[in-house]
Amino acid sequence: MASQKTYSESEQIGEEGQRLVALAVTRLGHIWHDRRVDHGVDGEIELVDPLSRSVSNVHVLVQSKATTGRLSGETEGSFHFRLAAADVAYWRGGSNRVIVVCSRPKTGEIWWAPVERAEPPPPGGKSWRLDFDKHHDRLDADSIGRLLSWATGDLPGLEVSGRQRRAETLESNLLRIDDLPQEIFFAPTWKPNARELGPALRDRGYFRSDWILRGGVIYSFNRPDESGLKDFLDGGFETIDTVEWAQSKDIDTLSMFSDLLRQALLQQEHHKLRYHSGKRLFVFRSPRDDRDAVRLKVAPNKPGRTVFQRYYKDDESTEPKDCRHYAAAVRFVQTDVGWAAEINPTYHFTFDGYRDLPWGQDRVKGMKKLEKNPAVRGLVQFWADYLARPIELGEHDRLLLFGKLVTFGVEVGINDKDWQPPGYGDQASGQPDSDQQELWT
């Protein structure tokens, strides 16, 4: 009896794997091309811009590996695949980028990884090793932006973005001002400038800072004739509706209004914040007692953060080294939704809670290098929560009442996970309530 041709199970699995790759690529909006002759490449992906739908003529070569069982070294979150040295040399020797796609057709699971990520064999070994992260390396809509960026990253003048046509809400660092004083009081003064008026007021026991002096005129949200300012007035006072300044189109008027808002904020937060005029920062004060740390609660349901920390050179805490303060540049700006405080969080370092540390800026730069987006976002949210904290957690007499961070709706967005390296989710989150790293607490 003549022997019959057969279709082996491994051939079927390989075919199912390639069809799964083709289906996944097509569903993601890109073009799949089969290879008629296979020399270590089963097919190729031609990338298409997700928004414009333009074909890029950028091709990514694909080697497909399918299985029905477990993958090598498979755990809940990872596995690896062994690559022949000859295949790696072939892939790396060409002009096109190559990815290895591993799949389990029966379950529909599919992952991808660039060949350039493969690790060479150890001494005496023969095969290369390519590690996969089962969550990060899925071939799906959550990773296609990363594939596009990787494939086009070194091609001059060409970028196929991972943007998707989907609605997103962007949260800004603009904290809305919900309520302002209704009037601005102004009166001429015989003091020529604030540098002379300020010390004179303090000499008479008046320490409020919610006023500005421009062109021989004092402006304040408080009646000048009922405060320490009255002794320096050159005549009576008048009023302006706050809305006139708030909605003005004149640059000089807007600048004065921004300065007056800053002074008002400094006054209502002076118990906990001081203003560093040289760096233009609001800085959390050091404690008046001997505490090494100040932890601040900004909402009843949140544990708060350490806004001041003293560090020592020795384990016995006998020789002080420096102090770290939470700080922020707060600038008041006019927006389409009204006035808002633009918050840019940072840090400030001192010797003893008062005197600036000369190399403090280097310390700040070092911390900034460690920060990732969740940490920065957490700091912005902390400052927003602090400035808008409930009455029971702050000053009762507030000239400025803050609301929530301004948000913007957009119709085009990207998936943040596209740009995160493997293992990113395992790092400390940097969320406002996280104490996993002292850097963020």
C-alpha positions as CSV (number, residue, x, y, z in Angstrom):
1,M,0.0,0.0,0.0
2,A,1.4,3.3,-1.1
3,S,2.3,5.7,1.8
4,Q,0.0,8.8,2.2
5,K,1.0,12.4,2.7
6,T,0.2,13.6,6.1
7,Y,-0.5,16.9,7.8
8,S,1.2,16.8,11.1
9,E,-0.1,18.3,14.3
10,S,2.9,20.6,14.6
11,E,2.2,21.9,11.1
12,Q,-1.4,22.6,12.0
13,I,-0.4,24.4,15.2
14,G,2.1,26.5,13.2
15,E,-0.6,27.4,10.7
16,E,-3.1,28.3,13.4
17,G,-0.4,30.5,15.0
18,Q,0.2,32.4,11.7
19,R,-3.5,32.9,11.1
20,L,-3.9,34.2,14.7
21,V,-1.1,36.7,14.1
22,A,-2.7,37.8,10.8
23,L,-6.1,38.2,12.5
24,A,-4.6,40.2,15.4
25,V,-2.6,42.5,13.1
26,T,-5.7,43.1,10.9
27,R,-7.9,43.9,13.8
28,L,-5.4,46.4,15.0
29,G,-5.7,48.3,11.7
30,H,-2.5,47.2,10.0
31,I,-1.7,45.1,7.0
32,W,-0.5,41.5,7.2
33,H,1.6,40.0,4.3
34,D,2.3,36.3,4.2
35,R,5.8,35.1,3.2
36,R,5.7,32.5,0.4
37,V,9.2,31.4,1.1
38,D,10.1,31.0,4.8
39,H,13.8,31.5,5.8
40,G,13.1,32.4,9.4
41,V,10.4,35.0,8.6
42,D,6.7,33.9,8.4
43,G,5.3,37.2,7.4
44,E,5.5,41.0,7.7
45,I,3.4,43.8,9.1
46,E,3.0,47.0,7.1
47,L,2.2,49.8,9.5
48,V,-0.8,52.1,9.0
49,D,-1.3,55.4,10.9
50,P,-4.3,54.9,13.2
51,L,-5.7,58.4,12.6
52,S,-5.0,59.3,9.0
53,R,-5.1,55.7,7.8
54,S,-2.2,56.4,5.5
55,V,0.0,53.4,4.6
56,S,3.6,54.0,5.8
57,N,5.7,51.5,3.8
58,V,7.3,50.6,7.0
59,H,7.5,46.8,7.4
60,V,8.2,44.8,10.5
61,L,9.2,41.2,9.9
62,V,7.6,38.5,12.0
63,Q,8.7,35.0,13.1
64,S,5.7,33.1,14.5
65,K,6.0,30.4,17.2
66,A,2.8,28.7,18.3
67,T,2.2,26.0,20.9
68,T,-0.7,24.2,22.6
69,G,1.1,23.7,25.9
70,R,3.2,25.7,28.3
71,L,5.9,28.0,27.1
72,S,9.5,27.7,28.4
73,G,9.9,29.0,31.9
74,E,6.3,30.1,32.0
75,T,4.9,31.7,35.1
76,E,1.9,33.8,35.8
77,G,3.6,36.8,34.4
78,S,6.4,35.8,32.1
79,F,8.1,33.1,29.9
80,H,11.1,32.9,27.6
81,F,11.8,31.6,24.1
82,R,15.1,30.1,22.8
83,L,16.4,31.4,19.5
84,A,19.0,29.7,17.3
85,A,22.1,31.7,16.8
86,A,21.8,31.4,13.0
87,D,18.3,32.9,13.1
88,V,19.4,35.8,15.2
89,A,22.3,36.5,12.9
90,Y,19.9,36.4,9.9
91,W,17.4,38.7,11.5
92,R,19.9,41.2,12.7
93,G,21.8,41.2,9.4
94,G,18.9,42.7,7.5
95,S,17.5,46.2,7.1
96,N,14.1,45.5,8.6
97,R,13.2,45.2,12.2
98,V,12.1,41.8,13.4
99,I,9.8,40.6,16.1
100,V,9.1,37.1,17.5
101,V,5.4,36.4,18.1
102,C,4.6,33.6,20.5
103,S,1.0,32.4,20.7
104,R,-1.4,29.8,22.0
105,P,-4.0,29.6,19.2
106,K,-6.5,27.5,21.2
107,T,-6.8,30.2,23.9
108,G,-6.2,33.2,21.6
109,E,-3.2,34.3,23.7
110,I,-0.5,36.2,21.7
111,W,2.6,38.1,22.6
112,W,5.4,39.9,20.8
113,A,8.9,41.0,21.5
114,P,11.7,42.6,19.4
115,V,14.6,40.3,18.5
116,E,17.0,43.1,19.6
117,R,15.9,42.4,23.2
118,A,17.3,38.8,23.0
119,E,20.2,38.0,25.3
120,P,23.2,36.2,23.9
121,P,24.1,32.7,25.1
122,P,26.3,32.2,28.2
123,P,29.8,30.8,27.8
124,G,29.5,27.4,26.2
125,G,25.8,27.9,25.3
126,K,24.3,27.9,21.8
127,S,20.9,29.5,21.9
128,W,19.9,33.1,22.6
129,R,17.1,33.9,25.1
130,L,14.2,36.2,24.5
131,D,12.2,37.1,27.6
132,F,8.5,38.0,27.4
133,D,6.3,39.9,29.9
134,K,2.9,38.3,29.6
135,H,1.1,41.5,30.6
136,H,3.2,44.1,28.9
137,D,4.0,42.2,25.6
138,R,0.5,41.2,24.6
139,L,-0.2,41.9,20.9
140,D,-3.3,44.0,21.4
141,A,-4.6,47.5,21.3
142,D,-2.8,48.3,24.6
143,S,0.7,47.6,23.1
144,I,0.3,48.7,19.5
145,G,1.5,52.2,20.2
146,R,4.7,50.8,21.7
147,L,5.2,48.7,18.6
148,L,4.7,51.7,16.3
149,S,7.1,53.9,18.2
150,W,9.7,51.1,18.3
151,A,9.4,50.3,14.6
152,T,9.7,54.0,13.5
153,G,11.9,55.4,16.2
154,D,15.1,55.7,14.2
155,L,13.7,56.5,10.8
156,P,14.3,60.2,10.1
157,G,11.3,62.3,9.3
158,L,8.9,59.4,9.8
159,E,6.7,58.6,12.8
160,V,3.6,56.4,12.9
161,S,2.0,57.4,16.1
162,G,0.1,55.3,18.6
163,R,-2.7,57.8,18.8
164,Q,-6.2,56.5,18.8
165,R,-9.5,58.2,18.0
166,R,-11.0,57.9,21.5
167,A,-12.3,60.3,24.0
168,E,-10.0,61.1,26.9
169,T,-10.1,63.5,29.8
170,L,-6.8,65.3,30.6
171,E,-6.2,66.6,34.1
172,S,-4.1,69.8,34.2
173,N,-2.0,71.4,36.9
174,L,-4.4,74.4,36.9
175,L,-6.4,74.7,40.2
176,R,-9.6,76.5,39.7
177,I,-10.4,79.5,41.9
178,D,-14.1,79.1,42.8
179,D,-14.6,82.3,44.9
180,L,-12.8,85.7,45.0
181,P,-13.4,88.8,47.1
182,Q,-15.9,91.1,45.4
183,E,-14.0,94.3,45.7
184,I,-10.4,95.6,45.5
185,F,-9.6,98.7,47.6
186,F,-7.0,101.2,46.5
187,A,-5.6,104.3,48.0
188,P,-2.5,106.6,47.3
189,T,0.4,106.3,49.8
190,W,3.3,108.6,50.5
191,K,5.7,105.6,50.7
192,P,7.5,105.2,47.3
193,N,7.6,101.4,47.1
194,A,6.9,98.1,48.9
195,R,10.6,97.8,50.1
196,E,10.0,100.8,52.3
197,L,6.4,100.2,53.2
198,G,6.8,96.6,54.3
199,P,9.4,97.2,57.0
200,A,7.5,100.3,58.2
201,L,4.3,98.2,58.6
202,R,6.2,95.5,60.5
203,D,7.7,98.1,62.8
204,R,4.2,99.0,63.8
205,G,3.1,95.4,64.4
206,Y,1.2,94.9,61.1
207,F,2.4,91.7,59.4
208,R,-0.3,91.0,56.8
209,S,1.0,90.5,53.3
210,D,-2.3,90.7,51.2
211,W,-1.5,94.0,49.5
212,I,0.6,95.3,46.6
213,L,2.0,98.8,45.9
214,R,2.2,100.0,42.3
215,G,2.9,103.5,41.1
216,G,2.3,105.1,44.6
217,V,-1.0,103.3,45.1
218,I,-1.8,100.5,47.5
219,Y,-4.2,97.8,46.4
220,S,-5.7,95.3,48.8
221,F,-8.7,93.0,49.2
222,N,-9.1,94.5,52.7
223,R,-10.2,98.1,53.6
224,P,-6.9,100.0,54.1
225,D,-8.5,102.5,56.6
226,E,-9.3,99.6,58.9
227,S,-5.9,98.1,59.0
228,G,-2.3,99.0,59.7
229,L,-2.2,100.5,56.2
230,K,-4.2,103.5,57.3
231,D,-1.2,105.3,58.8
232,F,0.5,105.4,55.4
233,L,-2.5,106.6,53.3
234,D,-2.2,109.9,51.4
235,G,-5.9,110.7,51.4
236,G,-9.0,108.5,51.1
237,F,-9.6,105.2,49.3
238,E,-11.7,103.9,46.4
239,T,-12.9,100.5,45.2
240,I,-12.9,98.5,42.0
241,D,-15.1,95.6,41.3
242,T,-12.8,92.5,41.3
243,V,-14.4,91.3,38.0
244,E,-13.0,94.4,36.2
245,W,-9.5,93.2,36.9
246,A,-10.3,89.5,36.6
247,Q,-11.7,90.0,33.1
248,S,-9.4,92.8,31.9
249,K,-7.6,92.5,28.6
250,D,-4.8,94.8,29.7
251,I,-1.5,93.0,30.4
252,D,-0.4,95.4,33.2
253,T,-3.7,95.0,35.0
254,L,-3.7,91.2,34.7
255,S,-0.1,91.2,36.1
256,M,-1.1,93.3,39.1
257,F,-4.1,91.1,39.7
258,S,-1.9,88.0,39.6
259,D,0.5,89.6,42.1
260,L,-2.4,90.5,44.4
261,L,-3.7,86.9,44.3
262,R,-0.3,85.6,45.2
263,Q,-0.1,87.9,48.2
264,A,-3.6,86.9,49.3
265,L,-2.6,83.3,49.1
266,L,0.6,83.9,51.1
267,Q,-1.5,85.6,53.8
268,Q,-4.1,82.9,54.1
269,E,-1.4,80.2,54.2
270,H,1.3,82.0,56.2
271,H,1.0,79.6,59.2
272,K,2.3,76.7,57.1
273,L,3.9,78.2,54.1
274,R,6.5,80.9,53.5
275,Y,7.4,82.6,50.3
276,H,11.0,82.2,49.0
277,S,11.3,85.4,46.9
278,G,14.6,84.4,45.3
279,K,13.2,81.2,43.9
280,R,9.6,82.3,43.8
281,L,8.4,79.3,45.6
282,F,5.9,78.6,48.3
283,V,7.8,76.4,50.8
284,F,6.4,74.4,53.8
285,R,7.8,75.8,57.0
286,S,9.9,73.8,59.4
287,P,8.3,73.1,62.8
288,R,8.8,75.5,65.7
289,D,9.5,72.6,68.0
290,D,12.2,69.8,67.8
291,R,10.3,67.5,65.5
292,D,12.2,65.9,62.7
293,A,9.2,65.6,60.4
294,V,5.9,67.3,59.7
295,R,3.2,65.1,58.2
296,L,0.2,67.0,56.8
297,K,-3.3,65.7,56.3
298,V,-5.2,67.3,53.4
299,A,-8.4,65.3,53.4
300,P,-10.3,63.2,56.0
301,N,-10.0,60.0,54.0
302,K,-6.3,60.4,53.1
303,P,-3.3,59.7,55.4
304,G,-1.4,62.8,54.2
305,R,2.3,63.4,53.3
306,T,5.5,64.3,55.0
307,V,6.0,67.9,53.9
308,F,9.1,68.5,56.0
309,Q,11.9,66.0,56.8
310,R,15.1,66.5,58.7
311,Y,18.1,64.2,57.8
312,Y,21.1,63.3,59.9
313,K,24.7,62.3,59.0
314,D,24.7,59.5,61.6
315,D,22.4,56.7,62.7
316,E,22.1,58.2,66.2
317,S,20.5,61.4,64.8
318,T,22.9,63.6,66.6
319,E,24.6,65.4,63.7
320,P,22.1,67.2,61.3
321,K,22.8,67.1,57.6
322,D,20.0,69.0,55.9
323,C,16.2,69.4,55.6
324,R,13.9,68.7,52.8
325,H,10.8,70.8,52.3
326,Y,7.9,70.3,49.9
327,A,7.7,73.4,47.7
328,A,5.8,74.6,44.6
329,A,5.9,77.5,42.1
330,V,2.3,78.8,42.2
331,R,1.5,81.3,39.4
332,F,-2.0,82.7,38.9
333,V,-3.3,82.7,35.3
334,Q,-6.4,83.7,33.4
335,T,-8.0,80.8,31.6
336,D,-11.1,80.1,29.6
337,V,-12.8,78.9,32.8
338,G,-11.8,81.8,35.0
339,W,-8.7,82.4,37.1
340,A,-6.6,79.4,38.3
341,A,-3.5,78.7,40.2
342,E,-0.8,77.0,38.1
343,I,1.0,74.5,40.3
344,N,4.5,73.2,39.6
345,P,5.6,71.1,42.5
346,T,9.3,70.8,43.5
347,Y,11.4,70.6,46.6
348,H,13.6,73.0,48.7
349,F,16.6,72.1,50.8
350,T,17.9,74.0,53.9
351,F,20.6,73.4,56.5
352,D,18.4,73.8,59.5
353,G,14.9,74.5,58.2
354,Y,15.7,78.2,57.4
355,R,19.1,78.7,55.7
356,D,19.3,77.6,52.1
357,L,21.5,74.7,51.3
358,P,23.9,75.9,48.6
359,W,23.9,72.5,46.8
360,G,20.2,72.0,47.3
361,Q,19.5,72.4,43.6
362,D,21.6,69.4,42.9
363,R,19.6,67.5,45.4
364,V,16.4,68.6,43.7
365,K,17.8,67.5,40.3
366,G,18.6,64.1,41.7
367,M,15.1,63.6,43.0
368,K,13.6,64.8,39.7
369,K,15.5,62.2,37.8
370,L,13.8,59.5,39.9
371,E,10.3,60.9,39.5
372,K,8.0,59.3,37.0
373,N,4.6,60.6,35.9
374,P,2.5,59.0,38.7
375,A,4.8,60.7,41.3
376,V,4.6,64.1,39.7
377,R,0.8,63.8,39.2
378,G,0.5,62.7,42.9
379,L,2.4,65.8,44.0
380,V,0.2,68.1,41.9
381,Q,-2.9,66.5,43.4
382,F,-1.5,66.8,46.9
383,W,-1.0,70.6,46.5
384,A,-4.5,70.9,44.9
385,D,-6.0,69.0,47.9
386,Y,-4.0,71.1,50.3
387,L,-5.1,74.5,48.9
388,A,-8.7,73.4,48.6
389,R,-8.8,71.4,51.9
390,P,-11.9,71.5,54.1
391,I,-12.4,74.3,56.6
392,E,-11.8,71.9,59.5
393,L,-8.3,71.1,58.1
394,G,-7.2,74.7,57.3
395,E,-7.6,78.4,58.0
396,H,-11.2,79.6,58.4
397,D,-10.5,83.1,57.1
398,R,-9.7,82.6,53.4
399,L,-9.8,85.3,50.8
400,L,-9.4,82.7,48.0
401,L,-11.5,79.5,47.8
402,F,-10.2,76.8,45.5
403,G,-12.1,74.1,43.6
404,K,-10.8,71.2,41.6
405,L,-8.0,70.8,39.0
406,V,-9.1,71.9,35.5
407,T,-9.7,69.1,33.1
408,F,-9.9,69.1,29.3
409,G,-11.7,66.7,27.0
410,V,-9.9,65.5,23.8
411,E,-11.0,63.2,21.0
412,V,-7.5,61.7,20.4
413,G,-5.4,59.9,23.0
414,I,-2.8,57.3,23.6
415,N,-2.6,54.4,26.0
416,D,-0.1,55.2,28.7
417,K,0.9,51.6,29.0
418,D,2.3,51.8,25.4
419,W,5.2,53.8,26.7
420,Q,5.9,51.9,29.9
421,P,8.9,49.4,30.0
422,P,8.3,45.9,31.3
423,G,8.1,45.8,35.0
424,Y,6.9,49.4,35.3
425,G,3.8,48.4,37.2
426,D,5.9,46.7,39.8
427,Q,7.6,49.9,40.8
428,A,6.3,52.1,43.6
429,S,3.2,53.9,42.3
430,G,4.0,57.4,43.6
431,Q,0.3,57.9,44.2
432,P,-0.6,60.5,46.9
433,D,-1.4,57.9,49.5
434,S,1.7,55.7,48.8
435,D,4.3,55.3,51.5
436,Q,6.3,52.8,49.5
437,Q,9.2,55.2,48.9
438,E,10.2,57.9,51.3
439,L,10.9,60.1,48.3
440,W,7.2,60.5,47.7
441,T,5.9,60.5,51.3
